[in-house]
Each structure stands twice: as C-alpha cells, then as structure tokens.
C-alpha cells in the first residue's frame, strides 16, 4: 500500500483547474496529454489515464513536478473537482 498524495491547493479559472500536491509526480520537465496515453508506463501517464477515465469532458492533462493542470470543455463543478482530487490523491495507493 502506497501513501496518498496530499493536495495542498486547488485553483480554478473557468475550465482549467490547477492542483498543487505535496510531492513531485514528474521531474523538472512536464508532460501533457490530450487523450488517454497509448503507453501507461510512467506515473504521469497513469494519472492522465485515470483522470480521462474518471472526469467527464476532460480535454487535457499537464503534469509538471508537483502540479497537475486539467482542462475541461466546460467549467469545473464541485463533483468534477472532487473526482479529480480523489484520482490524484490515490495515484500511488495500491494493494497487494
């Protein structure tokens, strides 16, 4: 079982949400996804896959260090934010 990621802040501007976390998910270089990645062999790709599957109307995910930016086709609502928070929080949690 891994540790949960803590989200330290969430800022939304129209259809973009920025989630700041308590640990790095990538190195200094960021990586973006416009759809579910074909190869899901890195933590950012796994996170993007899970977000695209869980959050309706998601258009883009960008992960850089300890920040996750997610863009939807419409504005963010509380349900969408809660779902995204849950996906990010549980990224490193696994059960054997």
Backbone bond lengths (Angstrom), bond angles and torsions (degrees), N, CA, C in turn:
res aa  C-N    CA-C-N  psi(-1)  N-CA   C-N-CA  omega(-1)  CA-C   N-CA-C  phi
1 X - - - 1.449 - - 1.522 108.55 -
2 X 1.318 118.59 124.96 1.455 122.91 178.07 1.518 110.96 -88.68
3 X 1.312 115.23 175.89 1.460 119.96 179.51 1.522 110.79 -90.15
4 X 1.312 115.54 147.24 1.457 120.33 175.68 1.524 109.80 -71.45
5 X 1.315 115.09 148.89 1.455 122.11 173.63 1.521 107.11 -86.01
6 X 1.310 116.48 133.83 1.465 119.87 176.65 1.521 108.97 -93.32
7 X 1.306 116.54 131.32 1.459 121.26 175.22 1.519 107.16 -91.89
8 X 1.341 115.64 118.34 1.460 120.37 -174.67 1.525 112.72 -88.62
9 X 1.340 117.26 -24.56 1.463 119.66 175.12 1.522 109.98 -161.81
10 X 1.325 114.39 154.41 1.465 122.06 175.71 1.524 107.39 -133.78
11 X 1.320 116.14 126.88 1.457 121.99 177.29 1.524 107.22 -123.96
12 X 1.328 116.56 130.70 1.462 119.97 175.87 1.523 109.64 -118.70
13 X 1.315 114.76 139.32 1.457 122.24 173.03 1.521 105.67 -133.44
14 X 1.320 115.17 106.00 1.464 121.67 -177.15 1.527 110.63 54.93
15 X 1.333 117.29 -111.66 1.465 120.29 -174.77 1.528 113.58 -100.38
16 X 1.320 117.72 13.84 1.464 122.32 179.38 1.527 109.25 -117.72
17 X 1.342 115.16 132.68 1.466 120.74 176.00 1.520 108.69 -120.81
18 X 1.318 116.37 134.21 1.461 122.56 177.81 1.521 107.99 -114.00
19 X 1.330 115.18 119.12 1.459 122.34 179.06 1.525 107.88 -106.94
20 X 1.324 117.07 121.78 1.460 121.15 176.08 1.523 107.80 -102.12
21 X 1.340 116.18 132.71 1.460 121.01 -174.97 1.523 111.22 -115.11
22 X 1.333 115.10 170.97 1.456 120.83 -178.24 1.526 113.21 -88.86
23 X 1.332 117.86 5.08 1.470 120.20 177.24 1.519 110.24 -152.61
24 X 1.309 114.88 159.66 1.460 120.67 179.28 1.517 110.91 -76.04
25 X 1.312 115.23 139.95 1.459 121.72 174.89 1.527 109.10 -105.73
26 X 1.335 116.87 -27.33 1.466 122.68 174.35 1.516 108.01 -126.86
27 X 1.324 115.53 178.49 1.453 120.42 170.56 1.521 108.65 -79.69
28 X 1.331 116.93 -153.56 1.462 121.30 179.92 1.526 112.40 -66.30
29 X 1.343 116.43 -32.25 1.463 120.27 179.72 1.515 109.95 -80.22
30 X 1.304 116.40 136.94 1.456 120.72 176.31 1.515 110.85 -93.44
31 X 1.322 115.34 169.13 1.459 121.21 178.31 1.521 108.54 -144.30
32 X 1.328 115.70 138.28 1.454 120.83 -177.98 1.515 112.36 -116.28
33 X 1.323 115.60 154.58 1.462 123.10 -179.25 1.525 108.87 -136.77
34 X 1.334 116.14 130.59 1.462 121.85 176.49 1.519 112.14 -100.67
35 X 1.319 116.51 -3.35 1.464 123.25 179.78 1.522 107.62 -164.01
36 X 1.322 116.41 176.33 1.467 119.73 176.21 1.523 107.99 -59.84
37 X 1.333 117.81 126.09 1.464 119.85 -178.52 1.529 112.25 -66.79
38 X 1.350 115.04 147.69 1.463 119.81 177.65 1.520 111.04 -68.55
39 X 1.330 116.49 -41.38 1.461 120.99 176.74 1.522 108.36 -106.31
40 X 1.308 114.89 126.43 1.465 120.78 -178.29 1.526 107.58 -115.48
41 X 1.342 115.26 64.01 1.457 120.12 -173.42 1.527 113.75 -114.08
42 X 1.331 117.02 9.69 1.458 121.28 177.25 1.526 108.60 -133.40
43 X 1.333 117.71 157.70 1.470 118.90 177.17 1.533 113.76 -56.71
44 X 1.351 120.45 -42.09 1.467 117.96 177.72 1.531 112.71 -62.43
45 X 1.324 117.26 -39.05 1.471 120.38 178.85 1.523 110.78 -67.22
46 X 1.326 117.05 -39.70 1.467 120.60 177.28 1.522 110.32 -63.22
47 X 1.326 116.02 -42.40 1.463 120.14 179.09 1.530 110.68 -63.69
48 X 1.326 117.00 -45.93 1.464 120.26 178.95 1.522 110.90 -59.63
49 X 1.322 117.01 -45.04 1.468 120.28 179.10 1.524 110.57 -57.42
50 X 1.320 116.69 -48.63 1.467 120.84 -177.74 1.529 111.78 -64.69
51 X 1.338 116.49 -39.68 1.465 119.31 179.03 1.525 111.34 -66.31
52 X 1.334 117.50 -45.61 1.468 120.04 178.82 1.522 111.40 -61.09
53 X 1.329 117.39 -35.50 1.463 120.61 179.91 1.529 112.55 -74.82
54 X 1.335 117.48 -29.02 1.463 120.79 -172.23 1.529 114.67 -98.61
55 X 1.325 117.40 -31.10 1.468 121.39 -172.84 1.531 109.69 -103.77
56 X 1.312 116.17 121.31 1.470 120.83 -179.87 1.526 111.03 -67.00
57 X 1.317 116.07 145.34 1.468 123.69 173.08 1.526 114.22 63.81
58 X 1.327 117.61 24.46 1.461 120.88 178.99 1.526 109.22 -75.35
59 X 1.338 116.34 134.07 1.467 121.39 -178.17 1.520 112.99 -110.57
60 X 1.323 117.51 -30.90 1.469 120.41 -175.26 1.517 109.65 -157.03
61 X 1.338 114.33 144.31 1.462 122.44 173.56 1.523 106.73 -128.98
62 X 1.326 116.36 131.58 1.464 121.38 176.74 1.520 107.20 -129.50
63 X 1.328 115.92 126.97 1.461 121.47 -178.25 1.522 108.09 -119.87
64 X 1.325 117.22 124.95 1.458 122.53 178.48 1.518 108.50 -141.40
65 X 1.315 115.61 115.07 1.458 122.45 -179.71 1.529 110.16 55.00
66 X 1.327 117.69 -113.22 1.467 120.30 -177.05 1.531 112.61 -104.26
67 X 1.330 117.20 18.68 1.457 120.48 -179.35 1.525 111.25 -120.61
68 X 1.321 114.86 139.59 1.460 122.00 176.42 1.525 106.83 -122.68
69 X 1.324 116.59 121.77 1.452 121.95 177.25 1.520 108.18 -109.94
70 X 1.313 116.67 130.32 1.464 121.29 -178.82 1.525 109.17 -129.55
71 X 1.331 115.57 132.05 1.466 122.01 -179.18 1.521 109.32 -115.82
72 X 1.322 115.39 131.78 1.472 121.81 177.07 1.523 109.55 -110.76
73 X 1.328 115.63 165.28 1.466 119.44 176.67 1.528 111.07 -74.39
74 X 1.321 117.51 -21.17 1.459 122.81 175.99 1.516 109.84 -126.64
75 X 1.313 116.53 176.00 1.465 120.35 179.03 1.525 111.22 -64.06
76 X 1.322 115.79 157.20 1.459 121.95 178.24 1.523 109.83 -78.30
77 X 1.318 116.60 139.50 1.457 122.17 172.48 1.529 107.87 -115.72
78 X 1.312 116.65 173.90 1.469 120.54 -176.55 1.529 112.39 -62.01
79 X 1.331 117.34 -38.76 1.466 120.12 179.41 1.523 111.34 -64.41
80 X 1.322 117.07 -43.96 1.461 120.88 178.90 1.512 111.89 -63.44
81 X 1.336 116.56 -42.80 1.468 120.46 178.02 1.525 111.21 -64.02
82 X 1.321 117.09 -42.39 1.470 120.82 179.72 1.524 110.85 -63.53
83 X 1.322 116.91 -40.78 1.462 120.57 178.82 1.523 110.55 -64.50
84 X 1.328 117.27 -46.74 1.463 120.97 179.36 1.524 110.90 -62.25
85 X 1.324 117.15 -42.81 1.474 120.71 177.92 1.517 110.65 -57.98
86 X 1.311 116.93 -44.54 1.461 121.58 -179.02 1.526 111.26 -62.74
87 X 1.324 116.61 -43.83 1.467 120.59 179.60 1.526 110.51 -62.37
88 X 1.324 117.00 -46.17 1.466 120.80 -179.56 1.524 110.38 -65.00
89 X 1.319 116.98 -46.50 1.465 121.96 -178.51 1.520 112.05 -57.13
90 X 1.327 116.87 -38.64 1.467 121.00 -174.16 1.525 114.21 -95.74
91 X 1.331 118.69 10.69 1.463 121.03 -176.36 1.524 112.89 -54.00
92 X 1.319 117.51 -45.42 1.463 120.78 -175.18 1.524 113.57 -95.40
93 X 1.329 117.93 5.07 1.462 121.27 179.24 1.522 108.29 -85.93
94 X 1.328 115.38 129.21 1.460 119.97 177.83 1.518 108.41 -145.38
95 X 1.300 115.81 161.20 1.455 121.41 179.54 1.514 108.86 -125.58
96 X 1.333 116.81 137.88 1.474 121.16 -179.20 1.505 110.49 -89.95
